[in-house]
Amino acid sequence: MTDFGHSPEGYQKKLVLPLVMQHLTPVWVTFLGLGAVSAAVMSSADSSVLSASSMFARNIYKNVFRPE
């Protein structure tokens, strides 16, 4: 028994992890868990930006502006 009251439906199915952490764990576990998920998402975004800038520097800048 939780204070959520019913099974997730519709758009709530996407929010299962945050709902579980909010309703089934202590507040400090929720804080650390959601912080870890946020850090993982930011790390993935950072990696994609770094990859794009590396490819730009290698393919465009090196070949067009510094061909030697």
JODA-V455790 format. One record per pair of residues at least 12 apart in sequence whose C-alpha atoms are under 7 Angstrom apart, sorted by the first residue. I is the first residue (numbers start at 1). J is the second residue. If there is no record, write none. Layout:
# JODA-V455790
i = {I I}
j = {J J}
This chain:
# JODA-V455790
i = {2 3 4}
j = {23 23 23}
